[in-house]
Amino acid sequence: MINSPDRVRTRMPGISTRAWEHPADRTALVTLRSLTGFDAVLRTLSGLLQERQHRLMYLATAVRVDERQFRSLHQLRQDCVEILDARTTPEMFVLQSPQVNAFTIGMDAPFIVLTTGLIDLMDTEELRFVIGHELGHALSGHAVYRTMLMHLLRITASVGWMPVGGWALRAIVAALMEWSRKSELSGDRAGLLCGQDVEASVRVHMKTAGGTWVEEMNHGAFLAQADDYDRSGDLRDGVLKLLNLELQSHPFSVLRAAELRRWIQSGEYGRIVAGDYPRRAQDKNARIGDEVRAAARAYKQNFDQSEDPLIRTVRTLGRDVGSVVDTVGQEVGETVTKIGKRLNDWRSGTNE
């Protein structure tokens, strides 16, 4: 692995995670953080699900990154920590696996895992983006809810009975899946802020989609695929797109690259790098209502601009689309509130 290019990246002292969080992701996070007792429920789940066992497993089966082991990755992590002004540095492990994967898990002390398949595939700047992406997850608290989702998925696959009821559990999983997809968009934004290299950020998605032969791929053509995906087909294709995404915890690679392009084109990335970003000191003043409205605006903008055949059909029905779409952000908040209520009921031994 080569050394980092000799160039200066902008550091962002005091930056809040709200700067890179997708509006729908941010709405869910602000709501969850505001639920009285929700953290206690998560801690209880952590104990029930043997949280500490995960870290012990990676200590025993993977290689911990530090100044003596995988020093180049250690330096990339340190760069990302300094750029995002993180107050803690999450542990990081390298796991021998041919799968191309990176993830952040853990409730008490989130840690990052990179597979050797991913490290072999990516160059230095692409790895900087990936590590920044995972650091963004850790700083936003995504690892807490992703760990909960991981456990719930395991439970739904193996256990048919649960105090909250099978359908209620599936509803929680579905809501967390939707949030998880949006949290990946947040992670991509954090990765771009760490690397500040647009080309590298797109190459990561090109490689996860097409493998090592990146010289045989084209940046512009790759992004054009997302436009073709959005507008091609008929009503049936619009429905099939929804079905394809239903059980996915991550958005598709081509669409993630296009979403990052939209964020850059919106001017928000440039403003943040220029120093115009929310500060952590103001996080306590974040209001759920403001975040819900921001999420609703984001959904409505995507709805209005989408060329998807299913959405085009809905738009032409002559309904009051504005009032319908404006409720989406409210539904996000209500969904996570219900999740907290169900978990609190579960914890207290009641059953709806």
C-alpha positions, 0 to 999 in steps of 0.5 A: 500500500502506498503512502497518502498523497502529499496534499492537505485535507480540510479539517472540521473542528467541532463538526456535528454528525448532523452535517453528514447525516441524511435527513431521514437518517437524522430524523430517526436518530434524533427521535431515538435519542430523545426517547426516555429509557431507550438507551437503557433498553439497548443496554439491556439488549446488549447484555441479553445478546452477549455484546462482549462476545463479539469483540472477544471473537474478533480479538481471537480471530482477526488482526487488530489495527494499530501502529504495529499491525496494518500501520497504513490502515492505522494512519488512515484511521487517524487521519479520518479521526482528525478530519472529523474531530472525533473525540474517540478512536474506534478499534479496527480489525482486519478479518481474513475473508474473500468477501468485500465487506466493511462494517461497524458493530457494538453498542458500548464501544463500537469497532470497525471490521475490514475484510482482506477481500476489501483491502485487496480490492481498494487503493489507498484513497478508496480505503480512506473513503471506506474507513471514513464511512465506517467512522461516520457510522461509529460517530453517529451511533449507527453501530448501536442500531445496526447491531440491534438489527443484526440480532433481530434478523438472527432472531426472526430467522431462528425463533418464531415466538417473541413477546412483541409478536411475530408481525410486530417484530417484522415491522420493527425489522422493516423500519430498521432496514429502511433506516439502515439504507439511509444510514449508508448514505450518511456513511458515504457522506462522512467518507467523502468528507474524510477523503475529499476525493470525489473520484475515489468515492465513486471508484469504491462503488464501481469496484464493489459493483464490478470488481478489480477491472476499474480501468475497464469502467468509466466514471460517467457511464457508471453514474449514467446507469443510475439515471437509466435505472431511475427512468427505464421500464414501466409500472411493473419495473417500478414495483419490482424495484421496491421488491428488490430493495425490501430486504436490503440493508444497503442501497445498491452500489450504482444508486449510492454513487448517484446519491453522493453525486446529488449531495455534491451538486446540491452544494452542501458538501462544498459548504461543509468543506468551506467551514459552514457546518453544524457544530456539536455544541448545538446538538442539544438544541436539535428538535425532532420537528425540524428534523422531521420537516427536513426529512419530509422535504428530502423525500418530497424532492426525490419524489418530485424529481424521480423518473421512476415509472411507478412514481411518475404514475402516482404523480399523474393521478391528480392526487394531493401529492404534496400533503401525502409526501409531507407525512412521510417524515412524520411517519419516520418519527412515529415508527421509531417512537413505536419501536421504543414503546414496544421495546419498553413494553417488552422490557417491562413484561407487557405485551400488546 
